[in-house]
């Protein structure tokens, strides 16, 4: 089994999935720099299912998900406080599945490790 990192964004202010949220996955490299692992956009169900490209070298380390919440809220004309959400997390077993849901509203967010 290879490393699998997914996310699910729910707009709690509307009570529905957040469609069209751009998401970038990066891995921490040397000297505080970040390497791009993958990118995507949430689908109709608010999910980004394939952030780690097939055949990518799996490795443990610190990763971050960057959610472009400004673009998401601007499309609906919603004023929002957070232009982006950045979630840092550590992958200890590069053969596990990591699912990181994001609960989002214009003035707050929450995240957790899901299944």
C-alpha positions in Angstrom: 0.0 0.0 0.0 1.3 3.5 -0.9 0.9 6.8 0.9 -2.6 8.2 0.4 -3.6 11.7 1.5 -7.1 13.0 1.0 -9.3 15.8 2.2 -13.0 16.7 2.5 -14.1 20.4 2.8 -17.5 21.1 4.3 -18.9 24.7 4.3 -20.6 24.7 7.8 -22.2 28.1 7.1 -24.2 26.5 4.3 -24.4 23.0 5.6 -23.0 21.4 2.4 -19.8 20.4 0.7 -17.5 23.1 -0.5 -17.1 22.6 -4.2 -14.1 24.1 -6.1 -11.7 24.8 -3.3 -8.1 24.7 -4.7 -5.8 22.5 -2.5 -2.0 22.1 -2.7 -0.1 19.3 -0.9 3.5 20.0 0.0 6.2 18.1 2.0 8.8 19.8 4.1 12.3 19.7 2.7 15.7 20.9 4.0 16.2 24.4 5.4 12.5 25.2 5.8 11.6 24.9 2.1 8.6 22.9 0.7 8.4 20.5 -2.2 5.2 20.2 -4.2 3.6 16.8 -3.9 0.3 17.4 -5.6 -2.6 19.7 -6.2 -6.3 19.5 -6.9 -9.6 21.0 -6.4 -12.5 19.7 -4.3 -15.2 18.0 -6.4 -19.1 18.2 -6.1 -18.9 16.3 -2.8 -16.2 18.7 -1.4 -13.5 16.0 -1.7 -10.0 16.0 -3.1 -9.3 12.3 -3.6 -6.0 12.1 -5.4 -3.5 14.6 -3.9 -0.6 12.1 -4.0 0.1 11.2 -7.7 0.2 7.5 -8.5 3.8 6.1 -8.4 5.1 8.9 -6.2 7.8 8.0 -3.7 6.2 7.7 -0.3 8.0 9.0 2.6 7.4 10.0 6.2 7.8 13.6 7.3 5.9 16.9 7.8 3.4 17.8 5.2 1.0 20.7 4.7 -2.3 21.2 2.9 -3.0 24.7 1.6 -6.6 25.6 1.0 -7.3 28.7 -1.2 -10.4 29.8 0.8 -10.3 33.3 -0.7 -11.0 31.9 -4.2 -13.8 29.7 -2.8 -15.6 32.5 -1.0 -15.1 35.2 -3.7 -17.0 33.1 -6.2 -20.1 33.4 -4.0 -19.5 37.0 -3.1 -19.0 36.1 0.5 -16.7 38.3 2.7 -14.4 36.0 4.6 -11.7 36.6 7.3 -9.3 33.8 6.3 -7.9 34.0 2.7 -6.2 30.7 3.2 -6.1 27.7 5.6 -2.8 25.9 6.1 -2.8 22.6 7.9 0.5 21.1 9.0 0.6 17.4 9.9 3.2 14.6 10.3 3.2 11.4 8.3 4.8 8.7 10.4 3.9 5.6 8.3 4.2 6.3 4.6 2.0 3.3 3.9 -1.1 4.7 5.7 -4.1 6.6 4.6 -4.3 10.2 5.9 -7.7 11.9 5.6 -7.9 15.5 6.8 -11.4 17.0 6.7 -11.7 20.8 6.9 -14.9 22.3 8.4 -15.1 25.8 7.0 -17.1 29.0 7.4 -16.3 32.6 6.5 -15.0 33.4 10.0 -13.6 30.1 11.3 -12.4 26.6 10.5 -11.6 23.3 12.2 -9.7 20.2 11.1 -9.0 16.7 12.4 -7.6 13.4 11.2 -10.5 11.4 9.8 -10.7 7.9 8.5 
